[in-house]
Amino acid sequence: MKILTLDAVACAAARDWLAELLLDALGDGPALGFFPGLSIDGARRYWRDIETSVAHGRRVVVAAIQDGMLVGSSQLVLRDGIDADSAELRAILVRRSARRRGIGSVLVRALEAEARLLGRDRVYAEADPGSGADELVRDLGYAPEGAEGHLAKTLRMPEVA
Ligand SMILES: CC(C)(COP(=O)(O)OP(=O)(O)OC[C@H]1O[C@@H](n2cnc3c(N)ncnc32)[C@H](O)[C@@H]1OP(=O)(O)O)[C@@H](O)C(=O)NCCC(=O)NCCS
């Protein structure tokens, strides 16, 4: 499996695949803040907004590619001001047929590496209890903080052998 960081041009080039991934990952489950019954055009519009955000340096998008197929993606939201030392994980999406093989965890770790490079060592996540994402981020060291469903982790420097 390959993990790629997508700039705005790459996001635009992959827009149709990303839109299809979003619909597949949403399935019939909880809507992740999306309107229920999101259409493929709505999903494309969502990704067009993300492309703008990436182009302005407000978001990082990573994608997981396996056997030439886009099987997952996730995002890191970057804010300024008092949030300039932190970042927020968003929309961890893994194709239904590719779940429970560690892809979601690899995507989160890739975004943590991006956060480190950007000097943002506090990472926040939001996940509904029992959603799968909640268990995933807890496994990676995120702990509840503040309101229900909010978690956070301070990134440590990787140990040097
Ligand atoms: C949540 C999601 C991203 C997990 O992706 P994944 O690639 O299957 O996750 P991983 O294989 O890396 O799972 C790592 C660990 O997380 C936990 N986990 C993942 N999915 C889980 C689930 N549905 N129920 C309970 N625990 C789960 C498990 O502890 C798992 O380890 P294990 O498989 O050894 O038991 C995926 O199910 C998904 O896309 N869901 C729909 C979209 C969504 O709700 N995204 C979260 C919004 S931020």
The ligand as an SDF file (V2000), in Angstrom:
LIG
                    3D

 48 50  0  0  0  0  0  0  0  0999 V2000
  -13.5360    4.1700   11.0790 C   0  0  0  0  0  0  0  0  0  0  0  0
  -12.7460    3.6980    9.8730 C   0  0  0  0  0  0  0  0  0  0  0  0
  -11.9910    4.8730    9.2830 C   0  0  0  0  0  0  0  0  0  0  0  0
  -11.7450    2.6010   10.3270 C   0  0  0  0  0  0  0  0  0  0  0  0
  -10.8770    2.2730    9.2360 O   0  0  0  0  0  0  0  0  0  0  0  0
  -10.0800    0.8740    9.2150 P   0  0  0  0  0  0  0  0  0  0  0  0
   -9.0980    0.9400    8.1120 O   0  0  0  0  0  0  0  0  0  0  0  0
  -11.0500   -0.2360    9.1730 O   0  0  0  0  0  0  0  0  0  0  0  0
   -9.3690    0.9110   10.6370 O   0  0  0  0  0  0  0  0  0  0  0  0
   -8.1380   -0.0010   11.1090 P   0  0  0  0  0  0  0  0  0  0  0  0
   -8.1350   -1.2850   10.3650 O   0  0  0  0  0  0  0  0  0  0  0  0
   -6.9080    0.8270   11.0580 O   0  0  0  0  0  0  0  0  0  0  0  0
   -8.5430   -0.2710   12.6260 O   0  0  0  0  0  0  0  0  0  0  0  0
   -7.6300   -0.1030   13.6970 C   0  0  0  0  0  0  0  0  0  0  0  0
   -8.3370   -0.3980   15.0010 C   0  0  0  0  0  0  0  0  0  0  0  0
   -9.4220    0.5160   15.1950 O   0  0  0  0  0  0  0  0  0  0  0  0
  -10.5210   -0.1700   15.8350 C   0  0  0  0  0  0  0  0  0  0  0  0
  -11.6640   -0.2360   14.9220 N   0  0  0  0  0  0  0  0  0  0  0  0
  -11.6900    0.0790   13.5950 C   0  0  0  0  0  0  0  0  0  0  0  0
  -12.9640   -0.0590   13.1170 N   0  0  0  0  0  0  0  0  0  0  0  0
  -13.7150   -0.4700   14.1390 C   0  0  0  0  0  0  0  0  0  0  0  0
  -15.0980   -0.7660   14.2830 C   0  0  0  0  0  0  0  0  0  0  0  0
  -15.9530   -0.6650   13.2510 N   0  0  0  0  0  0  0  0  0  0  0  0
  -15.5590   -1.1330   15.4990 N   0  0  0  0  0  0  0  0  0  0  0  0
  -14.7140   -1.2300   16.5470 C   0  0  0  0  0  0  0  0  0  0  0  0
  -13.3880   -0.9610   16.4860 N   0  0  0  0  0  0  0  0  0  0  0  0
  -12.9020   -0.5870   15.2980 C   0  0  0  0  0  0  0  0  0  0  0  0
  -10.0150   -1.5770   16.1360 C   0  0  0  0  0  0  0  0  0  0  0  0
   -9.4030   -1.5290   17.4150 O   0  0  0  0  0  0  0  0  0  0  0  0
   -8.9670   -1.7710   15.0390 C   0  0  0  0  0  0  0  0  0  0  0  0
   -8.0040   -2.7190   15.3880 O   0  0  0  0  0  0  0  0  0  0  0  0
   -8.3100   -4.2990   15.0740 P   0  0  0  0  0  0  0  0  0  0  0  0
   -8.8240   -4.3900   13.6660 O   0  0  0  0  0  0  0  0  0  0  0  0
   -6.9540   -4.9300   15.2680 O   0  0  0  0  0  0  0  0  0  0  0  0
   -9.3290   -4.7140   16.0860 O   0  0  0  0  0  0  0  0  0  0  0  0
  -13.6880    3.0630    8.8120 C   0  0  0  0  0  0  0  0  0  0  0  0
  -14.5140    2.0990    9.4340 O   0  0  0  0  0  0  0  0  0  0  0  0
  -14.5870    4.0560    8.1010 C   0  0  0  0  0  0  0  0  0  0  0  0
  -14.2180    4.5950    7.0410 O   0  0  0  0  0  0  0  0  0  0  0  0
  -15.7980    4.3200    8.6590 N   0  0  0  0  0  0  0  0  0  0  0  0
  -16.7780    5.1890    8.0080 C   0  0  0  0  0  0  0  0  0  0  0  0
  -16.3870    6.6120    8.0270 C   0  0  0  0  0  0  0  0  0  0  0  0
  -16.2080    7.1360    9.4340 C   0  0  0  0  0  0  0  0  0  0  0  0
  -17.0840    7.0070   10.2870 O   0  0  0  0  0  0  0  0  0  0  0  0
  -15.0360    7.7650    9.6460 N   0  0  0  0  0  0  0  0  0  0  0  0
  -14.6970    8.3690   10.9010 C   0  0  0  0  0  0  0  0  0  0  0  0
  -15.0310    9.8080   10.9030 C   0  0  0  0  0  0  0  0  0  0  0  0
  -13.6610   10.7580   11.4030 S   0  0  0  0  0  0  0  0  0  0  0  0
  1  2  1  0
  2  3  1  0
  2  4  1  0
  2 36  1  0
  4  5  1  0
  5  6  1  0
  6  7  2  0
  6  8  1  0
  6  9  1  0
  9 10  1  0
 10 11  2  0
 10 12  1  0
 10 13  1  0
 13 14  1  0
 14 15  1  0
 15 16  1  0
 15 30  1  0
 16 17  1  0
 17 18  1  0
 17 28  1  0
 18 19  1  0
 18 27  1  0
 19 20  2  0
 20 21  1  0
 21 22  1  0
 21 27  2  0
 22 23  1  0
 22 24  2  0
 24 25  1  0
 25 26  2  0
 26 27  1  0
 28 29  1  0
 28 30  1  0
 30 31  1  0
 31 32  1  0
 32 33  2  0
 32 34  1  0
 32 35  1  0
 36 37  1  0
 36 38  1  0
 38 39  2  0
 38 40  1  0
 40 41  1  0
 41 42  1  0
 42 43  1  0
 43 44  2  0
 43 45  1  0
 45 46  1  0
 46 47  1  0
 47 48  1  0
M  END
$$$$
